[in-house]
Each structure stands twice: as structure tokens, then as C-alpha cells.
């Protein structure tokens, strides 16, 4: 069993809809949680970074962490075709050696005009 | 204002012919990482440098080596590329090791094709 599970998709939504993404994990030591966006043939770009449980909002993006359920989510409101990309969740322990991240496999999102 | 730069963006090599990929950063970060990412998969960490201290992942093949001559530059050497080494290679940096509020910033990647 992988430490971090993420549905590969594709997740197809119409423009303007809310995109809902999530990851589950098994290691309770994870304390820092990130979402990266990766366009085709490009490097991952950091979108959201949260510590421990709670919500964080940045523009159209909201990240939620539920440590009791070992479940994290990313919501994208008013989705645009430019949001079409693969979204990777990543997480790490406090004082992880080398700040090592554990990634989910990514969810491919398609926003249709 | 590029922060993590990778060259070349696309590299074609022949089976068994050594190849070197380059990464540079303008962030003055202490830690630099190399990842391998195959199609539709998560990035896989190969190794990282904390300053000049090299840290290899246990499952990284000996075929992969790295050099970091100074803070700004890091190189990935593939001594004898095989067909299975065709992938996107990602360089990333982070400010320091063990800092609580720190994460990794990625370059655009180099796509390696092995013929």
C-alpha cells in the first residue's frame, strides 16, 4: 500500500464548476501538506502549503487538512480551462531528512469550455 | 525572474552514451534535489544535496551520479543510459533542511529521450 493515495482521474468538469481533489495518507507523522499543479511537460508549481489541520484559502483555491481522517483536499472555485493540469499532493514529516516529500500519483483535471 | 533553471529542456541521447543534465538556481537555497518522473507517475527522488553533503536514496541506481560544484549549480550524470531511463528529470530546491516552514520549488524539467 502506498503512503499517499490519489485518484489518477481524469476528472472532467465544465468551466465555472468547482473542482474537488483529495488525497489520503497512512503516515500520521506527516505534518506539512502541499498541492502542486503540473502542466503537461512542465515542472510542478507550488499552489498551496498548509501545516497540520485546518483550512487555507488563496484566491480561487482552498486547501483543507483533516489529520484525524488522514485526508486532505483541494477545491478550485470558478474553474477555468487554464486550470486543466495534473494536481499532485505532497506531504512531509516535521524535520524530515532533507525536507523529503512524499507525493501522491497526481490527478489529471480537464476543465471544458 | 526565473528561479530554478534547467538545461537543456529536451535531451536526446543514444543507449549507453553518457549524458549530463544541468540545474541552476537564483534563490540561494542550500538544498538541491534531483527527481525522475515517468509519464503519469509521481516524481521519484533520486538524491539531494544539503550544501555539499550528498544524500543518495537507497533505491537510486549506481548509473545515476550527481555533482554540485557550488551553491548555484547541480548536475545529474547518467553514465550509461538505458531505455528505461527515458523520463522527465526535475530539479528542485529548498531553503534549508529541517526548517519547519519550508518546501520545494521545482524547475521546468529536462525531458530525456534514449534511442
Interface residues (C-beta under 8 A of the other chain):
Chain A: X8 X32 X34 X36 X41 X42 X43 X44 X45 X46 X49 X51 X88 X94 X95 X97 X98 X99 X100 X101 X103 X104 X105 X106 X108
Chain B: X4 X6 X31 X33 X40 X41 X42 X43 X45 X48 X50 X55 X88 X90 X92 X94 X97 X98 X99 X100 X101 X102 X103 X104 X105 X106 X107 X108 X109 X111
